[in-house]
Amino acid sequence: MSDSASSRLLLLDSASLYFRAFYGVPARSGGPSGLPTNAVAGFLDMLATLVTRYRPTHLVACWDDDWRPQWRVDAIPTYKAHRVAEDPTEGEDVPDELLPQVPLIVEALAAIGIPRIGAAHYEADDVIGTLAMAHRGVMPVDVVTGDRDLFQLVDDASSTRVLYTARGGVRDPDVVDQAFLAARYGVDSGDAYVDMAALRGDTSDGLPGVKGIGEKTAAALIAEYGSLAGIRAAVDSGHPGIKGARRARLEEATAYLDVAPLVVRVAHDVPVGDLDLHLPPDIVDPVAMSRMAIEHDLTGPFDRVGTALRSVAP
């Protein structure tokens, strides 16, 4: 772990990026394999763009070893339930053309020398949360994702921000810092954002939220009472500022609010091991890279990654 002032850690929400590549890059296949490769090519091009633009000294491809951990489902059974494949034993519902590309991305990362980190029973978000917290105050951290959940990690004091790709992709992401959170959501910190998210809920993750409380109301309550815990304490104590239908809805949501923070907050203590996170100065296994490039017609994307690595090498 470096403490150099010029160091920067880039944490990739890998699935977010390869899903975006799959849907955003036209279908392509080539080479002897005949496999579809649009997600692979798109992912590699995103990697080259990010390295060139943000010049990280450390980079990790964070991985979903478990995209829907049972401990989150036990707390809120609807968690990501709508994304489960028709045959639950197959896990997440993933397009047929994307499925064979994920192992190729794994193989490509190994050839390049980018560490890929996941952990049993945890999502990539949890790996990101753990690594971001471990490096907080050590070096600036950029989290690359299309998932708003990770806004909870934003912290100006430690230069931890999110490069949010949902609208502009990796070429023109929203740079999410505390000013962005205040302007867009009316909350002043990552901690306040996660409390707001628990109250609001998120249909894309199967989180019901508190009926009748949207973003603006949630943000106003947090501003008034400091946190979700403060809001709940005010309800329990009969504070006159929370009354009528709003009080009734918060009381009805007691069971949900008991478990929502566990589900919505990313873990900070995932066992990720002690790995070298330094960005390699060049492709570490050019033989494996060349084989993949020929078999899957990926010469251009690999060349762009190699050029990006060499351009930022010390």
C-alpha positions as semicolon CSV with decimal commas, in nm:
position;residue;x (nm);y (nm);z (nm)
1;M;0,000;0,000;0,000
2;S;0,149;0,329;-0,114
3;D;0,123;0,656;0,072
4;S;0,251;0,863;-0,219
5;A;0,064;1,186;-0,279
6;S;0,041;1,091;-0,647
7;S;-0,121;0,754;-0,581
8;R;-0,480;0,685;-0,682
9;L;-0,693;0,371;-0,645
10;L;-0,954;0,290;-0,910
11;L;-1,218;0,035;-0,806
12;L;-1,427;-0,114;-1,087
13;D;-1,777;-0,247;-1,035
14;S;-1,701;-0,510;-1,297
15;A;-2,050;-0,648;-1,363
16;S;-2,190;-0,297;-1,398
17;L;-1,930;-0,229;-1,667
18;Y;-1,959;-0,552;-1,862
19;F;-2,339;-0,536;-1,864
20;R;-2,312;-0,180;-1,996
21;A;-2,062;-0,295;-2,258
22;F;-2,289;-0,582;-2,363
23;Y;-2,587;-0,358;-2,420
24;G;-2,390;-0,063;-2,557
25;V;-2,149;-0,226;-2,802
26;P;-2,287;-0,377;-3,124
27;A;-2,283;-0,756;-3,146
28;R;-1,951;-0,888;-3,270
29;S;-1,773;-1,219;-3,300
30;G;-1,467;-1,329;-3,483
31;G;-1,160;-1,544;-3,479
32;P;-1,163;-1,921;-3,451
33;S;-1,378;-1,927;-3,137
34;G;-1,687;-1,780;-3,298
35;L;-1,801;-1,662;-2,954
36;P;-1,975;-1,328;-2,907
37;T;-1,724;-1,073;-2,780
38;N;-1,898;-0,735;-2,769
39;A;-1,898;-0,726;-2,387
40;V;-1,532;-0,830;-2,371
41;A;-1,424;-0,573;-2,629
42;G;-1,633;-0,303;-2,466
43;F;-1,500;-0,385;-2,120
44;L;-1,139;-0,370;-2,241
45;D;-1,200;-0,038;-2,416
46;M;-1,358;0,100;-2,097
47;L;-1,053;-0,014;-1,903
48;A;-0,820;0,161;-2,149
49;T;-1,025;0,481;-2,129
50;L;-1,031;0,484;-1,749
51;V;-0,658;0,420;-1,714
52;T;-0,572;0,689;-1,968
53;R;-0,803;0,952;-1,821
54;Y;-0,767;0,895;-1,446
55;R;-0,410;0,760;-1,437
56;P;-0,449;0,531;-1,136
57;T;-0,148;0,379;-0,967
58;H;-0,366;0,100;-0,822
59;L;-0,663;-0,071;-0,986
60;V;-0,895;-0,356;-0,891
61;A;-1,170;-0,530;-1,086
62;C;-1,417;-0,601;-0,805
63;W;-1,628;-0,910;-0,860
64;D;-1,966;-1,053;-0,763
65;D;-1,874;-1,390;-0,618
66;D;-2,231;-1,388;-0,487
67;W;-2,461;-1,141;-0,662
68;R;-2,750;-1,204;-0,415
69;P;-2,607;-1,307;-0,077
70;Q;-2,836;-1,521;0,133
71;W;-2,785;-1,302;0,440
72;R;-2,938;-1,010;0,253
73;V;-3,226;-1,226;0,125
74;D;-3,288;-1,356;0,477
75;A;-3,328;-0,995;0,592
76;I;-3,545;-0,880;0,297
77;P;-3,677;-1,173;0,086
78;T;-3,763;-0,947;-0,209
79;Y;-3,400;-0,840;-0,245
80;K;-3,317;-0,872;-0,618
81;A;-3,589;-1,137;-0,648
82;H;-3,700;-1,006;-0,988
83;R;-3,353;-1,071;-1,131
84;V;-3,349;-1,442;-1,050
85;A;-3,348;-1,670;-1,356
86;E;-3,656;-1,882;-1,427
87;D;-3,458;-2,178;-1,298
88;P;-3,335;-2,048;-0,959
89;T;-3,041;-2,291;-0,965
90;E;-2,899;-2,087;-1,254
91;G;-2,871;-1,775;-1,037
92;E;-2,900;-1,433;-1,199
93;D;-3,093;-1,391;-1,524
94;V;-2,811;-1,315;-1,769
95;P;-2,855;-1,290;-2,150
96;D;-2,742;-1,604;-2,331
97;E;-2,497;-1,405;-2,546
98;L;-2,331;-1,254;-2,238
99;L;-2,283;-1,575;-2,038
100;P;-1,984;-1,710;-2,236
101;Q;-1,818;-1,370;-2,233
102;V;-1,780;-1,340;-1,857
103;P;-1,512;-1,615;-1,837
104;L;-1,331;-1,441;-2,124
105;I;-1,324;-1,118;-1,923
106;V;-1,179;-1,311;-1,629
107;E;-0,914;-1,457;-1,859
108;A;-0,838;-1,117;-2,010
109;L;-0,791;-0,953;-1,669
110;A;-0,547;-1,229;-1,572
111;A;-0,347;-1,183;-1,891
112;I;-0,331;-0,806;-1,843
113;G;-0,236;-0,841;-1,476
114;I;-0,532;-0,656;-1,322
115;P;-0,624;-0,806;-0,983
116;R;-0,980;-0,941;-0,978
117;I;-1,116;-0,961;-0,624
118;G;-1,435;-1,121;-0,501
119;A;-1,532;-1,302;-0,182
120;A;-1,772;-1,584;-0,103
121;H;-2,112;-1,462;0,024
122;Y;-2,043;-1,102;-0,080
123;E;-2,123;-0,877;-0,374
124;A;-1,877;-0,663;-0,563
125;D;-2,026;-0,362;-0,381
126;D;-1,904;-0,512;-0,054
127;V;-1,555;-0,568;-0,192
128;I;-1,554;-0,208;-0,315
129;G;-1,670;-0,084;0,026
130;T;-1,400;-0,280;0,205
131;L;-1,118;-0,165;-0,023
132;A;-1,239;0,196;-0,025
133;M;-1,248;0,208;0,354
134;A;-0,910;0,033;0,385
135;H;-0,748;0,299;0,164
136;R;-0,941;0,597;0,303
137;G;-0,688;0,857;0,406
138;V;-0,408;0,666;0,233
139;M;-0,480;0,767;-0,126
140;P;-0,769;0,910;-0,328
141;V;-1,024;0,647;-0,433
142;D;-1,244;0,651;-0,744
143;V;-1,529;0,400;-0,766
144;V;-1,650;0,330;-1,121
145;T;-2,008;0,208;-1,131
146;G;-2,355;0,256;-1,273
147;D;-2,507;0,169;-0,934
148;R;-2,629;0,450;-0,707
149;D;-2,589;0,227;-0,400
150;L;-2,219;0,309;-0,394
151;F;-2,285;0,681;-0,346
152;Q;-2,276;0,593;0,023
153;L;-1,896;0,576;0,002
154;V;-1,854;0,938;-0,106
155;D;-1,634;1,133;0,135
156;D;-1,467;1,458;0,039
157;A;-1,230;1,456;0,337
158;S;-1,060;1,140;0,212
159;S;-1,103;1,215;-0,162
160;T;-1,337;0,920;-0,213
161;R;-1,575;0,978;-0,501
162;V;-1,789;0,783;-0,748
163;L;-1,755;0,800;-1,126
164;Y;-2,118;0,726;-1,212
165;T;-2,152;0,578;-1,560
166;A;-2,530;0,537;-1,591
167;R;-2,576;0,840;-1,814
168;G;-2,249;0,932;-1,982
169;G;-2,059;0,605;-1,963
170;V;-1,690;0,595;-1,874
171;R;-1,610;0,874;-2,120
172;D;-1,834;1,128;-1,949
173;P;-1,937;1,001;-1,606
174;D;-2,105;1,205;-1,338
175;V;-1,838;1,280;-1,078
176;V;-2,021;1,221;-0,753
177;D;-1,885;1,407;-0,454
178;Q;-2,063;1,563;-0,157
179;A;-2,161;1,870;-0,359
180;F;-2,327;1,641;-0,615
181;L;-2,517;1,458;-0,339
182;A;-2,637;1,787;-0,194
183;A;-2,748;1,924;-0,531
184;R;-2,914;1,608;-0,659
185;Y;-3,049;1,442;-0,345
186;G;-3,048;1,705;-0,072
187;V;-2,816;1,506;0,152
188;D;-2,472;1,620;0,263
189;S;-2,271;1,298;0,292
190;G;-2,243;0,935;0,187
191;D;-2,378;0,830;0,527
192;A;-2,683;1,050;0,481
193;Y;-2,731;0,911;0,130
194;V;-2,750;0,552;0,252
195;D;-3,004;0,648;0,519
196;M;-3,209;0,825;0,252
197;A;-3,183;0,521;0,026
198;A;-3,314;0,291;0,299
199;L;-3,615;0,516;0,356
200;R;-3,682;0,568;-0,016
201;G;-3,630;0,209;-0,118
202;D;-3,516;0,094;-0,461
203;T;-3,739;-0,106;-0,696
204;S;-3,435;-0,210;-0,903
205;D;-3,306;-0,398;-0,597
206;G;-3,644;-0,512;-0,465
207;L;-3,627;-0,282;-0,161
208;P;-3,974;-0,154;-0,071
209;G;-3,878;0,151;0,129
210;V;-4,130;0,329;0,350
211;K;-4,464;0,381;0,178
212;G;-4,524;0,745;0,093
213;I;-4,166;0,858;0,162
214;G;-3,968;0,949;-0,147
215;E;-3,630;1,111;-0,190
216;K;-3,731;1,466;-0,096
217;T;-3,922;1,365;0,216
218;A;-3,645;1,127;0,323
219;A;-3,381;1,397;0,276
220;A;-3,588;1,649;0,472
221;L;-3,634;1,405;0,760
222;I;-3,260;1,330;0,769
223;A;-3,180;1,702;0,766
224;E;-3,419;1,752;1,057
225;Y;-3,324;1,452;1,271
226;G;-2,967;1,383;1,162
227;S;-2,990;1,022;1,052
228;L;-3,222;0,725;1,010
229;A;-3,149;0,634;1,372
230;G;-3,244;0,987;1,475
231;I;-3,570;0,968;1,281
232;R;-3,660;0,637;1,443
233;A;-3,576;0,772;1,787
234;A;-3,805;1,069;1,723
235;V;-4,088;0,836;1,622
236;D;-4,035;0,617;1,929
237;S;-4,030;0,917;2,163
238;G;-4,345;1,069;2,020
239;H;-4,168;1,379;1,885
240;P;-4,438;1,625;1,773
241;G;-4,256;1,699;1,449
242;I;-4,350;1,358;1,311
243;K;-4,724;1,310;1,316
244;G;-5,027;1,195;1,121
245;A;-4,986;0,975;0,814
246;R;-4,609;1,016;0,814
247;R;-4,582;0,881;1,168
248;A;-4,819;0,596;1,085
249;R;-4,618;0,496;0,779
250;L;-4,289;0,501;0,967
251;E;-4,442;0,292;1,245
252;E;-4,585;0,045;0,992
253;A;-4,238;0,011;0,840
254;T;-4,073;-0,081;1,171
255;A;-3,984;-0,437;1,067
256;Y;-3,842;-0,318;0,735
257;L;-3,639;-0,039;0,896
258;D;-3,497;-0,287;1,147
259;V;-3,320;-0,474;0,864
260;A;-3,289;-0,221;0,582
261;P;-2,955;-0,075;0,699
262;L;-2,800;-0,425;0,700
263;V;-2,908;-0,479;0,340
264;V;-2,845;-0,132;0,198
265;R;-2,509;-0,059;0,360
266;V;-2,213;-0,222;0,188
267;A;-1,986;-0,433;0,404
268;H;-1,656;-0,285;0,520
269;D;-1,498;-0,607;0,646
270;V;-1,491;-0,849;0,354
271;P;-1,196;-1,093;0,371
272;V;-1,015;-0,978;0,057
273;G;-0,665;-1,091;0,149
274;D;-0,341;-0,898;0,112
275;L;-0,288;-0,851;-0,260
276;D;-0,071;-0,624;-0,470
277;L;-0,313;-0,371;-0,620
278;H;-0,053;-0,180;-0,823
279;L;-0,140;-0,116;-1,187
280;P;0,102;-0,318;-1,403
281;P;0,329;-0,110;-1,628
282;D;0,243;-0,333;-1,926
283;I;0,061;-0,654;-2,014
284;V;0,200;-0,915;-1,773
285;D;0,131;-1,223;-1,986
286;P;0,170;-1,123;-2,352
287;V;0,155;-1,487;-2,465
288;A;-0,187;-1,541;-2,309
289;M;-0,300;-1,203;-2,441
290;S;-0,187;-1,286;-2,795
291;R;-0,364;-1,621;-2,785
292;M;-0,688;-1,456;-2,672
293;A;-0,651;-1,178;-2,926
294;I;-0,621;-1,428;-3,212
295;E;-0,885;-1,675;-3,091
296;H;-1,147;-1,407;-3,025
297;D;-1,048;-1,122;-3,260
298;L;-0,957;-0,888;-2,973
299;T;-0,628;-0,746;-3,099
300;G;-0,751;-0,386;-3,109
301;P;-0,897;-0,375;-2,757
302;F;-0,591;-0,547;-2,608
303;D;-0,358;-0,309;-2,792
304;R;-0,549;-0,012;-2,649
305;V;-0,516;-0,148;-2,296
306;G;-0,144;-0,205;-2,342
307;T;-0,097;0,147;-2,475
308;A;-0,291;0,289;-2,180
309;L;-0,080;0,097;-1,926
310;R;0,246;0,208;-2,083
311;S;0,129;0,570;-2,101
312;V;0,086;0,594;-1,724
313;A;0,375;0,372;-1,618
314;P;0,625;0,549;-1,389
